[in-house]
Amino acid sequence: MSDSKEIDVEERSTDPRWQLVERISATEPFRKSPRFRDLLHYLAERALNGGNPDDLTERAIGQAVFGKPADYSPTEDSTVRVHVRQLRLKLHEYFDTAGRQEKLFVEVPKGGFMPVFQEASRPEQTAVPTAEHPNLELVSTTETRRRPWLVPFLASTVLVLGATCAVLFYKLESAATEKMAPWPVSMLVSPEAPTTIVTADANFTLQNMLFDRYRTLSEYLDPSHSEALNLKTSNAGERNLADYISGSNLTSSADAVISAKLASIFGAFHGQVAVRSARDLHPRDFDNGNFIIVGSATSNPWASMFQNQLNFEEDTGLRHNVWKNKSPKPGEQSTYECLSSTGATGTGYADIALLPGKGTHTAVLLLQGCVQESTESTATYLFDQSGQTDLLKALGFSSPPSTPVYFEALIKTQAIAGAPVKTSVVATRLIQAKN
């Protein structure tokens, strides 16, 4: 039995927690989506009344907010789960933008539906896993209240055969040193600007298969498209799979390996690095700071934000992908064919690009491969001295440039049974920064 105690409207209106809810509800995302406003109000009322979290069930929410019948099956109807997941993102967006100065913070922790109110934390010293303290969480230098949305540094979920996942743990190779990061990663190192490594969303590709086309970034961010995915089939088993794809947060093993290695080479600036999933970002996050985007636009939709600055563009198809050369130079091909699938043997291509960021003295590094092997091959030019030398030579430099140089390089990969065994630079472009 619940021990909740109803509070009257007047008492509630003077409660700072309810006033926070009202301010959030007054913002444009909630004005445009009354259903999310109703959901937030309902959950907040239950919390302010001291309700038992066990009583706030998916069925109760479905009936009270979405008008579901008393006998509806939450197992077959994922409406509540989808909306609550999107509500978490909308709350994240509020505290990342209009609500940056709020003294209170509200979130709906994963695994339940009861909102939690707490005082908003101020910035604190960033922690990083080390050999002595391997379980420390790596967080960004933004307010610690955003920590629930950050991806733990040393744990990534691996997608296996499209439906099986496991947690893959990686330990940084050594404690931080004072050694500077190698070029071109050094172009993203700054004491004033943090660096975010953005891992791909493996479920994005699975969702695209169910939609039978690759979606745009706008569609990826639109909650209605997630709902459409869940409502696409009437088969209970397929709906459960669709709900799992919509609600879970997966990345590839290649992304996990690259992200862990990237963080380990930031040297003295390791405290400025955070790893986040593509699913946990908002376009405004890119207004400041440095970013490393792992994966092409077919697996990491944020890569599509920068395609208009590149010469090599991935021509996406669910069955066949190629890199298009927009302006071929003498001796270059107009198209470069990707590997047919992950785990294949043959020749594939990837794209490395260093671009100016939106903030002052910031940069964006793209590591784009059509399949895991291609993305993994880009690591050669970031972690190996011979790869860095080859990349510099291909760009016309004998040593790392002392001033920012932006570029794009198309990488050829020879893979055997899913493992990249040989890489080389086949084409490059220098990119002029816009004033």
Beta strands, then each sheet from edge to edge (+ up, - down):
strand 1: 104-107
strand 2: 116-119
strand 3: 155-160
strand 4: 164-169
strand 5: 195-199
strand 6: 273-277
strand 7: 290-294
strand 8: 312-315
strand 9: 322-325
strand 10: 335-337
strand 11: 346-356
strand 12: 363-369
strand 13: 406-416
strand 14: 419-431
sheet 1: 1+ 2-
sheet 2: 3+ 4-
sheet 3: 6+ 5+ 7+ 12+ 11- 13+ 14-
sheet 4: 8+ 9- 10+
end
